[in-house]
């Protein structure tokens, strides 16, 4: 009997979560590299921490 590869498909729940997450995304374009460098330099663990760091400055 032949085995078929398992196809990964998004469920309705995953699609809903992706749609909700995409509403909060921000495209920072050319500043992306600078964002990552700041994150590393300050020892921040998440993008949310970087955002709060910048807001508190």
PDB file of N, CA, C and O in Angstrom:
ATOM      1  N   UNK A   1       0.839  -1.177   0.000  1.00  0.00           N
ATOM      2  CA  UNK A   1       0.000   0.000   0.000  1.00  0.00           C
ATOM      3  C   UNK A   1       0.887   1.244   0.000  1.00  0.00           C
ATOM      4  O   UNK A   1       1.819   1.335   0.799  1.00  0.00           O
ATOM      5  N   UNK A   2       0.615   2.179  -0.865  1.00  0.00           N
ATOM      6  CA  UNK A   2       1.406   3.401  -0.983  1.00  0.00           C
ATOM      7  C   UNK A   2       1.054   4.376   0.132  1.00  0.00           C
ATOM      8  O   UNK A   2      -0.102   4.511   0.532  1.00  0.00           O
ATOM      9  N   UNK A   3       2.086   5.045   0.614  1.00  0.00           N
ATOM     10  CA  UNK A   3       1.856   6.075   1.629  1.00  0.00           C
ATOM     11  C   UNK A   3       1.850   7.431   0.944  1.00  0.00           C
ATOM     12  O   UNK A   3       2.648   7.691   0.043  1.00  0.00           O
ATOM     13  N   UNK A   4       0.951   8.278   1.375  1.00  0.00           N
ATOM     14  CA  UNK A   4       0.835   9.607   0.809  1.00  0.00           C
ATOM     15  C   UNK A   4       1.351  10.631   1.805  1.00  0.00           C
ATOM     16  O   UNK A   4       1.156  10.470   3.010  1.00  0.00           O
ATOM     17  N   UNK A   5       1.997  11.667   1.332  1.00  0.00           N
ATOM     18  CA  UNK A   5       2.485  12.694   2.259  1.00  0.00           C
ATOM     19  C   UNK A   5       1.315  13.403   2.930  1.00  0.00           C
ATOM     20  O   UNK A   5       0.260  13.613   2.332  1.00  0.00           O
ATOM     21  N   UNK A   6       1.531  13.755   4.164  1.00  0.00           N
ATOM     22  CA  UNK A   6       0.501  14.471   4.905  1.00  0.00           C
ATOM     23  C   UNK A   6       0.556  15.935   4.491  1.00  0.00           C
ATOM     24  O   UNK A   6       1.611  16.564   4.570  1.00  0.00           O
ATOM     25  N   UNK A   7      -0.556  16.472   4.058  1.00  0.00           N
ATOM     26  CA  UNK A   7      -0.639  17.866   3.660  1.00  0.00           C
ATOM     27  C   UNK A   7      -1.072  18.700   4.853  1.00  0.00           C
ATOM     28  O   UNK A   7      -2.011  18.344   5.565  1.00  0.00           O
ATOM     29  N   UNK A   8      -0.400  19.783   5.060  1.00  0.00           N
ATOM     30  CA  UNK A   8      -0.744  20.689   6.138  1.00  0.00           C
ATOM     31  C   UNK A   8      -1.718  21.731   5.607  1.00  0.00           C
ATOM     32  O   UNK A   8      -1.397  22.480   4.685  1.00  0.00           O
ATOM     33  N   UNK A   9      -2.890  21.772   6.187  1.00  0.00           N
ATOM     34  CA  UNK A   9      -3.867  22.780   5.783  1.00  0.00           C
ATOM     35  C   UNK A   9      -4.288  23.570   6.998  1.00  0.00           C
ATOM     36  O   UNK A   9      -4.312  23.051   8.114  1.00  0.00           O
ATOM     37  N   UNK A  10      -4.617  24.814   6.781  1.00  0.00           N
ATOM     38  CA  UNK A  10      -5.064  25.667   7.869  1.00  0.00           C
ATOM     39  C   UNK A  10      -6.506  25.345   8.199  1.00  0.00           C
ATOM     40  O   UNK A  10      -7.348  25.193   7.314  1.00  0.00           O
ATOM     41  N   UNK A  11      -6.770  25.246   9.473  1.00  0.00           N
ATOM     42  CA  UNK A  11      -8.141  25.050   9.916  1.00  0.00           C
ATOM     43  C   UNK A  11      -8.805  26.409  10.028  1.00  0.00           C
ATOM     44  O   UNK A  11      -8.141  27.437   9.890  1.00  0.00           O
ATOM     45  N   UNK A  12     -10.076  26.426  10.271  1.00  0.00           N
ATOM     46  CA  UNK A  12     -10.794  27.679  10.448  1.00  0.00           C
ATOM     47  C   UNK A  12     -10.256  28.476  11.615  1.00  0.00           C
ATOM     48  O   UNK A  12     -10.195  29.705  11.557  1.00  0.00           O
ATOM     49  N   UNK A  13      -9.864  27.787  12.677  1.00  0.00           N
ATOM     50  CA  UNK A  13      -9.327  28.463  13.859  1.00  0.00           C
ATOM     51  C   UNK A  13      -7.996  29.124  13.530  1.00  0.00           C
ATOM     52  O   UNK A  13      -7.761  30.269  13.919  1.00  0.00           O
ATOM     53  N   UNK A  14      -7.118  28.415  12.815  1.00  0.00           N
ATOM     54  CA  UNK A  14      -5.820  28.979  12.445  1.00  0.00           C
ATOM     55  C   UNK A  14      -5.994  30.193  11.541  1.00  0.00           C
ATOM     56  O   UNK A  14      -5.284  31.187  11.695  1.00  0.00           O
ATOM     57  N   UNK A  15      -6.928  30.121  10.604  1.00  0.00           N
ATOM     58  CA  UNK A  15      -7.170  31.253   9.716  1.00  0.00           C
ATOM     59  C   UNK A  15      -7.678  32.457  10.508  1.00  0.00           C
ATOM     60  O   UNK A  15      -7.285  33.593  10.245  1.00  0.00           O
ATOM     61  N   UNK A  16      -8.553  32.198  11.474  1.00  0.00           N
ATOM     62  CA  UNK A  16      -9.075  33.277  12.313  1.00  0.00           C
ATOM     63  C   UNK A  16      -7.943  33.930  13.102  1.00  0.00           C
ATOM     64  O   UNK A  16      -7.875  35.156  13.186  1.00  0.00           O
ATOM     65  N   UNK A  17      -7.057  33.125  13.680  1.00  0.00           N
ATOM     66  CA  UNK A  17      -5.928  33.652  14.456  1.00  0.00           C
ATOM     67  C   UNK A  17      -4.977  34.443  13.565  1.00  0.00           C
ATOM     68  O   UNK A  17      -4.487  35.496  13.973  1.00  0.00           O
ATOM     69  N   UNK A  18      -4.710  33.956  12.364  1.00  0.00           N
ATOM     70  CA  UNK A  18      -3.836  34.666  11.427  1.00  0.00           C
ATOM     71  C   UNK A  18      -4.439  36.014  11.046  1.00  0.00           C
ATOM     72  O   UNK A  18      -3.727  37.013  10.947  1.00  0.00           O
ATOM     73  N   UNK A  19      -5.739  36.037  10.834  1.00  0.00           N
ATOM     74  CA  UNK A  19      -6.414  37.279  10.460  1.00  0.00           C
ATOM     75  C   UNK A  19      -6.345  38.280  11.607  1.00  0.00           C
ATOM     76  O   UNK A  19      -6.093  39.464  11.382  1.00  0.00           O
ATOM     77  N   UNK A  20      -6.568  37.815  12.836  1.00  0.00           N
ATOM     78  CA  UNK A  20      -6.503  38.695  14.000  1.00  0.00           C
ATOM     79  C   UNK A  20      -5.089  39.221  14.204  1.00  0.00           C
ATOM     80  O   UNK A  20      -4.908  40.397  14.519  1.00  0.00           O
ATOM     81  N   UNK A  21      -4.093  38.372  14.032  1.00  0.00           N
ATOM     82  CA  UNK A  21      -2.697  38.776  14.208  1.00  0.00           C
ATOM     83  C   UNK A  21      -2.287  39.786  13.138  1.00  0.00           C
ATOM     84  O   UNK A  21      -1.526  40.711  13.422  1.00  0.00           O
ATOM     85  N   UNK A  22      -2.777  39.622  11.926  1.00  0.00           N
ATOM     86  CA  UNK A  22      -2.388  40.524  10.843  1.00  0.00           C
ATOM     87  C   UNK A  22      -2.900  41.943  11.078  1.00  0.00           C
ATOM     88  O   UNK A  22      -2.336  42.891  10.532  1.00  0.00           O
ATOM     89  N   UNK A  23      -3.944  42.111  11.868  1.00  0.00           N
ATOM     90  CA  UNK A  23      -4.459  43.450  12.171  1.00  0.00           C
ATOM     91  C   UNK A  23      -3.494  44.254  13.020  1.00  0.00           C
ATOM     92  O   UNK A  23      -3.525  45.485  12.993  1.00  0.00           O
ATOM     93  N   UNK A  24      -2.634  43.576  13.777  1.00  0.00           N
ATOM     94  CA  UNK A  24      -1.715  44.289  14.669  1.00  0.00           C
ATOM     95  C   UNK A  24      -0.299  44.388  14.094  1.00  0.00           C
ATOM     96  O   UNK A  24       0.593  44.933  14.743  1.00  0.00           O
ATOM     97  N   UNK A  25      -0.092  43.879  12.909  1.00  0.00           N
ATOM     98  CA  UNK A  25       1.239  43.936  12.297  1.00  0.00           C
ATOM     99  C   UNK A  25       1.532  45.324  11.766  1.00  0.00           C
ATOM    100  O   UNK A  25       0.650  46.028  11.274  1.00  0.00           O
ATOM    101  N   UNK A  26       2.798  45.696  11.881  1.00  0.00           N
ATOM    102  CA  UNK A  26       3.251  46.985  11.385  1.00  0.00           C
ATOM    103  C   UNK A  26       4.442  46.734  10.475  1.00  0.00           C
ATOM    104  O   UNK A  26       5.387  46.047  10.862  1.00  0.00           O
ATOM    105  N   UNK A  27       4.405  47.286   9.269  1.00  0.00           N
ATOM    106  CA  UNK A  27       5.508  47.146   8.332  1.00  0.00           C
ATOM    107  C   UNK A  27       6.481  48.300   8.575  1.00  0.00           C
ATOM    108  O   UNK A  27       6.145  49.459   8.333  1.00  0.00           O
ATOM    109  N   UNK A  28       7.678  47.983   9.050  1.00  0.00           N
ATOM    110  CA  UNK A  28       8.665  49.030   9.338  1.00  0.00           C
ATOM    111  C   UNK A  28       9.695  49.158   8.216  1.00  0.00           C
ATOM    112  O   UNK A  28      10.649  49.929   8.322  1.00  0.00           O
ATOM    113  N   UNK A  29       9.495  48.408   7.160  1.00  0.00           N
ATOM    114  CA  UNK A  29      10.293  48.544   5.936  1.00  0.00           C
ATOM    115  C   UNK A  29      11.785  48.525   6.147  1.00  0.00           C
ATOM    116  O   UNK A  29      12.333  47.564   6.686  1.00  0.00           O
ATOM    117  N   UNK A  30      12.443  49.581   5.724  1.00  0.00           N
ATOM    118  CA  UNK A  30      13.903  49.633   5.754  1.00  0.00           C
ATOM    119  C   UNK A  30      14.462  49.727   7.175  1.00  0.00           C
ATOM    120  O   UNK A  30      15.663  49.543   7.371  1.00  0.00           O
ATOM    121  N   UNK A  31      13.621  50.008   8.163  1.00  0.00           N
ATOM    122  CA  UNK A  31      14.082  50.111   9.552  1.00  0.00           C
ATOM    123  C   UNK A  31      14.169  48.746  10.233  1.00  0.00           C
ATOM    124  O   UNK A  31      14.544  48.665  11.403  1.00  0.00           O
ATOM    125  N   UNK A  32      13.831  47.683   9.520  1.00  0.00           N
ATOM    126  CA  UNK A  32      13.805  46.346  10.123  1.00  0.00           C
ATOM    127  C   UNK A  32      15.158  45.945  10.698  1.00  0.00           C
ATOM    128  O   UNK A  32      15.227  45.436  11.817  1.00  0.00           O
ATOM    129  N   UNK A  33      16.227  46.168   9.949  1.00  0.00           N
ATOM    130  CA  UNK A  33      17.564  45.792  10.420  1.00  0.00           C
ATOM    131  C   UNK A  33      17.920  46.576  11.682  1.00  0.00           C
ATOM    132  O   UNK A  33      18.464  46.017  12.635  1.00  0.00           O
ATOM    133  N   UNK A  34      17.615  47.859  11.682  1.00  0.00           N
ATOM    134  CA  UNK A  34      17.883  48.700  12.860  1.00  0.00           C
ATOM    135  C   UNK A  34      17.090  48.200  14.061  1.00  0.00           C
ATOM    136  O   UNK A  34      17.603  48.198  15.180  1.00  0.00           O
ATOM    137  N   UNK A  35      15.835  47.774  13.843  1.00  0.00           N
ATOM    138  CA  UNK A  35      14.964  47.229  14.896  1.00  0.00           C
ATOM    139  C   UNK A  35      15.626  46.005  15.533  1.00  0.00           C
ATOM    140  O   UNK A  35      15.702  45.886  16.756  1.00  0.00           O
ATOM    141  N   UNK A  36      16.104  45.099  14.673  1.00  0.00           N
ATOM    142  CA  UNK A  36      16.758  43.870  15.169  1.00  0.00           C
ATOM    143  C   UNK A  36      18.042  44.191  15.932  1.00  0.00           C
ATOM    144  O   UNK A  36      18.316  43.569  16.958  1.00  0.00           O
ATOM    145  N   UNK A  37      18.822  45.137  15.454  1.00  0.00           N
ATOM    146  CA  UNK A  37      20.057  45.526  16.140  1.00  0.00           C
ATOM    147  C   UNK A  37      19.754  46.125  17.505  1.00  0.00           C
ATOM    148  O   UNK A  37      20.436  45.816  18.482  1.00  0.00           O
ATOM    149  N   UNK A  38      18.738  46.977  17.582  1.00  0.00           N
ATOM    150  CA  UNK A  38      18.329  47.563  18.858  1.00  0.00           C
ATOM    151  C   UNK A  38      17.872  46.475  19.820  1.00  0.00           C
ATOM    152  O   UNK A  38      18.222  46.492  21.000  1.00  0.00           O
ATOM    153  N   UNK A  39      17.100  45.542  19.317  1.00  0.00           N
ATOM    154  CA  UNK A  39      16.597  44.425  20.131  1.00  0.00           C
ATOM    155  C   UNK A  39      17.758  43.636  20.735  1.00  0.00           C
ATOM    156  O   UNK A  39      17.745  43.308  21.921  1.00  0.00           O
ATOM    157  N   UNK A  40      18.746  43.339  19.919  1.00  0.00           N
ATOM    158  CA  UNK A  40      19.912  42.585  20.391  1.00  0.00           C
ATOM    159  C   UNK A  40      20.770  43.407  21.350  1.00  0.00           C
ATOM    160  O   UNK A  40      21.179  42.914  22.402  1.00  0.00           O
ATOM    161  N   UNK A  41      21.039  44.648  20.991  1.00  0.00           N
ATOM    162  CA  UNK A  41      21.904  45.516  21.797  1.00  0.00           C
ATOM    163  C   UNK A  41      21.329  45.745  23.192  1.00  0.00           C
ATOM    164  O   UNK A  41      22.078  45.763  24.169  1.00  0.00           O
ATOM    165  N   UNK A  42      20.025  45.919  23.301  1.00  0.00           N
ATOM    166  CA  UNK A  42      19.383  46.190  24.591  1.00  0.00           C
ATOM    167  C   UNK A  42      18.988  44.916  25.333  1.00  0.00           C
ATOM    168  O   UNK A  42      18.515  44.979  26.467  1.00  0.00           O
ATOM    169  N   UNK A  43      19.180  43.767  24.700  1.00  0.00           N
ATOM    170  CA  UNK A  43      18.847  42.494  25.341  1.00  0.00           C
ATOM    171  C   UNK A  43      17.352  42.274  25.501  1.00  0.00           C
ATOM    172  O   UNK A  43      16.912  41.627  26.451  1.00  0.00           O
ATOM    173  N   UNK A  44      16.578  42.811  24.576  1.00  0.00           N
ATOM    174  CA  UNK A  44      15.126  42.662  24.630  1.00  0.00           C
ATOM    175  C   UNK A  44      14.732  41.338  23.994  1.00  0.00           C
ATOM    176  O   UNK A  44      15.322  40.917  22.999  1.00  0.00           O
ATOM    177  N   UNK A  45      13.733  40.686  24.573  1.00  0.00           N
ATOM    178  CA  UNK A  45      13.388  39.340  24.125  1.00  0.00           C
ATOM    179  C   UNK A  45      12.286  39.283  23.075  1.00  0.00           C
ATOM    180  O   UNK A  45      12.179  38.291  22.354  1.00  0.00           O
ATOM    181  N   UNK A  46      11.472  40.320  22.974  1.00  0.00           N
ATOM    182  CA  UNK A  46      10.370  40.268  22.013  1.00  0.00           C
ATOM    183  C   UNK A  46      10.221  41.605  21.300  1.00  0.00           C
ATOM    184  O   UNK A  46      10.751  42.623  21.745  1.00  0.00           O
ATOM    185  N   UNK A  47       9.502  41.588  20.200  1.00  0.00           N
ATOM    186  CA  UNK A  47       9.239  42.821  19.473  1.00  0.00           C
ATOM    187  C   UNK A  47       8.381  43.761  20.322  1.00  0.00           C
ATOM    188  O   UNK A  47       8.510  44.982  20.228  1.00  0.00           O
ATOM    189  N   UNK A  48       7.515  43.192  21.141  1.00  0.00           N
ATOM    190  CA  UNK A  48       6.715  44.007  22.040  1.00  0.00           C
ATOM    191  C   UNK A  48       7.566  44.778  23.026  1.00  0.00           C
ATOM    192  O   UNK A  48       7.283  45.938  23.328  1.00  0.00           O
ATOM    193  N   UNK A  49       8.611  44.134  23.530  1.00  0.00           N
ATOM    194  CA  UNK A  49       9.534  44.808  24.459  1.00  0.00           C
ATOM    195  C   UNK A  49      10.269  45.950  23.740  1.00  0.00           C
ATOM    196  O   UNK A  49      10.510  47.001  24.335  1.00  0.00           O
ATOM    197  N   UNK A  50      10.622  45.747  22.478  1.00  0.00           N
ATOM    198  CA  UNK A  50      11.291  46.812  21.711  1.00  0.00           C
ATOM    199  C   UNK A  50      10.335  47.994  21.557  1.00  0.00           C
ATOM    200  O   UNK A  50      10.737  49.144  21.733  1.00  0.00           O
ATOM    201  N   UNK A  51       9.097  47.720  21.237  1.00  0.00           N
ATOM    202  CA  UNK A  51       8.111  48.785  21.085  1.00  0.00           C
ATOM    203  C   UNK A  51       7.949  49.580  22.375  1.00  0.00           C
ATOM    204  O   UNK A  51       7.929  50.811  22.350  1.00  0.00           O
ATOM    205  N   UNK A  52       7.834  48.874  23.510  1.00  0.00           N
ATOM    206  CA  UNK A  52       7.686  49.558  24.789  1.00  0.00           C
ATOM    207  C   UNK A  52       8.947  50.355  25.132  1.00  0.00           C
ATOM    208  O   UNK A  52       8.856  51.465  25.656  1.00  0.00           O
ATOM    209  N   UNK A  53      10.106  49.798  24.841  1.00  0.00           N
ATOM    210  CA  UNK A  53      11.358  50.491  25.066  1.00  0.00           C
ATOM    211  C   UNK A  53      11.372  51.819  24.315  1.00  0.00           C
ATOM    212  O   UNK A  53      11.750  52.850  24.871  1.00  0.00           O
ATOM    213  N   UNK A  54      10.961  51.787  23.055  1.00  0.00           N
ATOM    214  CA  UNK A  54      10.964  53.007  22.248  1.00  0.00           C
ATOM    215  C   UNK A  54       9.912  54.006  22.722  1.00  0.00           C
ATOM    216  O   UNK A  54      10.151  55.214  22.688  1.00  0.00           O
ATOM    217  N   UNK A  55       8.764  53.524  23.158  1.00  0.00           N
ATOM    218  CA  UNK A  55       7.729  54.431  23.656  1.00  0.00           C
ATOM    219  C   UNK A  55       8.121  55.103  24.950  1.00  0.00           C
ATOM    220  O   UNK A  55       7.732  56.244  25.200  1.00  0.00           O
ATOM    221  N   UNK A  56       8.890  54.410  25.779  1.00  0.00           N
ATOM    222  CA  UNK A  56       9.282  54.942  27.082  1.00  0.00           C
ATOM    223  C   UNK A  56      10.479  55.880  27.015  1.00  0.00           C
ATOM    224  O   UNK A  56      10.833  56.500  28.018  1.00  0.00           O
ATOM    225  N   UNK A  57      11.097  55.992  25.863  1.00  0.00           N
ATOM    226  CA  UNK A  57      12.279  56.862  25.735  1.00  0.00           C
ATOM    227  C   UNK A  57      11.902  58.315  25.801  1.00  0.00           C
ATOM    228  O   UNK A  57      12.770  59.183  25.710  1.00  0.00           O
TER     229      UNK A  57
END
